[in-house]
């Protein structure tokens, strides 16, 4: 999972209500708070939610908070963790951070060469930003070396880009399907080709230091996270332990049901073990929103109707891969049909349309807000994460669009010291 900042123009700059020295603007459809020197169409740098800006960048540009002699906070907008926040300030949305392009001058880059649309995380050897990952999540990442997978056609699930950053990829006549974005952990299963080397083939190929004898190939069931291939669960018990064995039970739902070469990609929600939720809960009281707490309670648990100890599966993609490794996506309607055959659930469909360029840029993003916010359609006891907009066809093309409210909650969760994000902790490729 990557994170980048962007060179962009700020739009619709206007006075901030109830504040004399602040203004409001928009970048990529997100509302940001800026100073009085910013004007509409100014070119600057935009850092979206869930990023961490480098200490060097913050320090040089006097953006990091510090304590004075009396222990009071002075200085800039950022805590020492450098996290880009999504929050409400005096009742106004603040989603990301915008600053002058001149803030990059210390890197030695000619700022006049930076064009609108340029995405970056490092410039001239200076790290500018990265994805924000909690310390506990980083520590939980498995440090064992990965080996090359024996399942040569078992493809990783590509990252889903933010819709706001990829508006130029939308084309007229694209058939778009909006589905609810599920806040769980990704997994994939397949009936895929496995290469099996005998001791003899290894011996002969080792002598000649090249492939003389091809390995035996046969179809077998395999599963994995977004990046990691999991095959022999029993031998991996030391890695997965009890609270990770839910992945085996979920995978077993597809064993014996997938056609040769068929792949299924899905979200797992609910609980990893009796009292271990797959996704960490949120302390809603930190929102300081009485109406939100009244509706959803003091704590948000993203359990999607699952009781403690239970988990559930929601399929969002299926494909077929031939013996040459070429992967072709099944249409969304065929995905739903196959899920019915296998008796598994698929992510809720919210809307479908044929894209028309007359609905463009921020107008289309505002249109999407009708579907990316509100209660989860699966479980109204918590909000939905957002939507995924997919271009239905033979190739996986999709973009995500999270709701502002969810990003605020996600921000609160990630600022806890004890949080481990299961999804991010396994964002390392290979096989174990």
N, C-alpha and C positions, 0 to 999 in steps of 0.2 A: 504494500500500500504506500503510494508516494504522495508527497505534498509539495506544492509549488506556490510561489507568489506570482503576481501578474503585473505587467505594465499596462495600465488602462486609463481611460478617461472617466472622471466622476461626473455624474449627471444630476440634474434637478436639485441643485444646492439651494437650500432655503433656511430661513431663520429657525432656530431651535426654540420651541415654546418654553417659556419660563427660565431662560438662560441667556444672558446678554453677550457672552463670549464664545458661544458655540453655535454651530450650524448642523444641518442634516443634509446628507447627499445620498446617492445611490451608485453602487458598483455591482455589476452582474445581477441586478435586480434586488440586491441586498441593501438595506439601509445602514449607513455608517455615520458616525458623529465626527465632525471635523472642526477645525478652528476657523476664525473669522477671515483668515487670509486666503481660504480656498474658494475658487469660483467654478461655476459650471463649465465643463469641458476641459478643466485643467488635467494635464497628464501627470499621473503619479503611480504609486505602488499600492496594490491591494493584497492584503493577507486575509484569506478566508478562515472560517471557523476550523478548529481542531488542529491548528498549527502551533509550532513553537519557534519563535524568532530568536536568533542567536544572541548570546550575551554581548558579543562584540558589537553587533548592529545596534542593540539597545543602549549600550553604554556610550558609544561614540555619539549617538544622536540624543543623548540625555532623555531616554524614554523609560528607564528603569527606576522604580521607586527606591528610595533610600531613607534612612533615618537621620534626623538632625541630632544635635547634642542633647536634646531633651527627649529623644526617642520617638518623635513624631514623624509620620510619613511625609516626605517631600519628593520632588522630582517628577518623573514621568508617569505614564499610564500603566506600566506593566509590572507585575510581580517578578520576583527573581526566577520563577520557573519559565518565564517568557511566553506563557500560553496566550494565544489569541482567543478572546472571549466572545461568547454570544450571550447577551443579557439585556435587561431593560434598565435604562437610566432615566430617572424622573418620568417614567411612563412611556418613554420612547425606545424603540428597538435599536439595538446596537449589535450589528452582525458583521464582525470582521474589523479590519483596521486599514485606513487609507492614510498615506503620507506622501510628501513631495518626492519626486524621483531623485532630487539632489541628495537624499539621504544615502545614496549608494556611492557618492563621490569618493569616500575614503578607500574604496576598493581599487581605485585607479581607472575604472571604466569610464569611457567617454559617454556621458549620459545622453548626448545628442544622437547617439547611434542606437539607443534603446527604443524600439518601435512598439506601438500599441499592440497588445496580444502576446508579447514576449513573456514566456513562462520560465521561471528560474528558481533554484534553491541554493545555487552557489554561483559566485561571480569572481573571476580572477583568483581562484584558490581560496576565497573567503566564503565560508558557509553563511548563508543568510537565514535559512529557515529549514525546518524539517517537520515531519508529522509528530504531533505530541503523543508520547507514550508514557504511561505512568511508570514509576520506578519498579513497582511490584510486577507489572506486566513484562518489563524488560528482564527482570530477574527470572521470571517464570519461563522465558524462552528456552527451549531445549538446546543445550550447547553441544550435543553429540554431533559428529560429522554425518552428513547425509550421504547415502550411497545412490548410485544411479538406479532408477526404477527398472524392474524387469518387465513392467507393463509399458511397452514402448509407445502405445497409442492412447494412453490415459492422460488426457490433456488437463492442465491446470485451468481453473476458472479465472478468466482475466478480470482485472479491476473494472469496476463500473464507474465511469467518470461523472462528475457533477454536471447536470444539465446546463446550468448557468454558464459554464465555461466552454460548452461545446455547441452553442446555438447554430454555428455555421455548418454543422454536420446534418442538420435537419434539411431535408429536400422535399420539394413539392411532390405530391402523390405518394409519399411514404404512408403506409398503413401503420398507425401507432396504436398501441394498447397500453393503457395505464393499469398497473397492478399495485396493490398495497405493498410497501416495503416492510419486510418483517424484521424485527429486532431480535435476531437469534444468532446462531453460529452456523457457518456454511459447511456443507459436506457434499460429497459426490460419490456415486457408485456406478459401476459399469460391468458389463460382460465383455471383457477386453482380452486382447492377445497378450499372453505371457510368454516370454522367452525363457527356456529352461536349458541351461548348460549342464551336460554330464561331465564327470571327471575326465572322460576321454577327450571331449571337445576342448575343455580347458587346457588339458595337457598338450594337445597338438597345436592349438593356437598359441600357447605360451612358448613353445619351441620356436615357431616361425615368427612370433611377435606380430602376427596379423591374423585376420580371420581366414582360416583354411576350411574349417568345418562350421557350417551354420548351426545355431542352436535350434532345438526343437521348439515349435510354436504351437500353442493350443489356447483355446478360449477358457478363461477362468474369471471368477468374480473378484472384484477388487474395490476398495473404497479409500477415501482420503478426505482431508480437509482441503481448503483452497489450494494449499501448496504442498502439503505432506501426503505421501502415499502410505496408507495403512493396509497391510495385507494379513499378517499373522498376528491376530489380536492376542492370542494366548502367550506367545513369546514376548509380546510387547507390554505385558501386564506391569512390568517394572516401570515403564514410562507412563502408561495411561492410568494406572492405579484404579481404584474402584470408581472414583467420580468421573472417569473418562470412558468407562466401559459402555456408557449409553450409546456411544457411536457404533459399537458392534450391534446392539439390539436394533438400532435404527436401520443399519445396513441390511440386516436380515430380512427387513420388510420387502427388499427388492430381489433377494436371492431366489433364483428359479423363475423369475418373472420377466427378466430383461432378455431381449433378443440379442443374438451375437452382434457385437459392435455397438450396442445401444448404451448410451450414457445418460444419467439423470443427475441433475444439480438441484439442491434443495436446502432449505433452512430448517434447523432443529431448534425448537423452542421449549420452554418449560423448565424442567429441573434435571440436572446431571445426576443427582442423588437425592435422597429423602429430603434434606434441608439445604441443598446447594443449588440455587437458581443458576441457569446457564448464563444469563446476563445479570449483572449486578443491579440492585434496586436503587431508587433515587429518593433522597430526603426532600419531599415536596415543600416542607416548611421553609427551606432556603430560597424558594421562589419569591417569598413575601407576597403571595397572591392568595388572599383569603377565599376568593371564589373558586380558584383551582383546587385548593385543599378541600373545600367543601364538597366539590364534585368527585375528586379522585382519591381523597384521603391524604393522610400525612406521608405515606410512602407509596411510591409507584413500583409495582412488581410486574415486569413484562413476562407474564406467565401464559398469556393467550388461552386462558381457560383451563390450564393444566393445574392439577392439585399437587402438593408436595410429593416428590418421588416420580411424577409422571412427566413424559415429554411427548412431543408431537412433531410431525413432519409436514412441510409445505413446499411442494415442488415448484420451481420457477423456470426451469429450462430442461429440455431433452434434446439429444442429438444422436446421429448415427456416424460411426467412424469406420471407414473401410480398411482393408488390410494394408493399404499404403499410408494410412494415417490421416487421410483427408476427412475432416469432420463437417457434416452438414446438419444444420439445425432443423428440428421439426417445427412446423408452424404452431402458434399458440393454441389453436383449436385442436390440433392433433395431440398436443401435450395434454390438454384437458381430457381428451378421449382416452389416452393411454393411462392417465392417472385413474380414470374410472375403471379401466380393465384391471389395474393392479390394486385397486381399493386403497389408494393413498390420496391425500389432499393436495390441492394446488393453491398458490397464492391467490387471494381474492382479486377478481377483475373489477375495476372501478369505472372504466370508460374506454371507448375506442373511437378512432376518428381517422380520416384521411387528411394529412397535413397540407395546409395551404399557406403559401408564403405571405399571404395577407395578414396572417397572425404571426408576428415576428418578435424577436428580441424580448424585451421586458414584458410586452403585452402577452406573449405566450406564457411567460413565467407567472404572471398574475393569473392567467387562466388556470394554470396548474395548481395554484393555491387553493382552488375549490376542492381539490381532491387530495392534496398532501397533508391536510390538517384535520383536526377533529378526533373523534373516538376511533379506536381500531375497529374495523368491521368484524373482526374475529372475537374481540373481547372489549366491550365498552367500558370496562373498569380502568382502562389506561388509554392514553393517546396513541395515535398511529405514528410510526417513525417518519413516514413520508410516502412517496410513490417511486416506482420505477417506470420509466417511459421506454418501451421497447419498439424498435422498428421491425415489424414481423416479416420474416423472410428466411432464407436458407443460411444466413450467417448471423451470429449473435451480435446485435447492435443495440445497446441500451444505455440509458443515462438515469442517474438517481437525482431526486429532488427532495431533500429533507425539509420538514416543517420547522419554522422558527421555534415553536414551543418545544419540540423535541431536542433541537440543538441546545437550548438553554438547559434542559434536563441532563443531556449528555455531558454538558460542561460541568454541571454540579457533580455528577458521578465521577468524572475523571480527575476532579480536584481532590478526591479522597485519597489518603495515603495508602489505604489497604486494598485498593481496587486492582483486580487482575482481569484484563479483557481477554477472554478465551480466544476470540477471533484474532486479535493482534499478537497474542503470545505464540501462535502457530503459523505466523506469516513467514515461514522459512521453507524453501523447497527441498525436494529429495524424497527418499524412502527410508523408513526405519524398520 
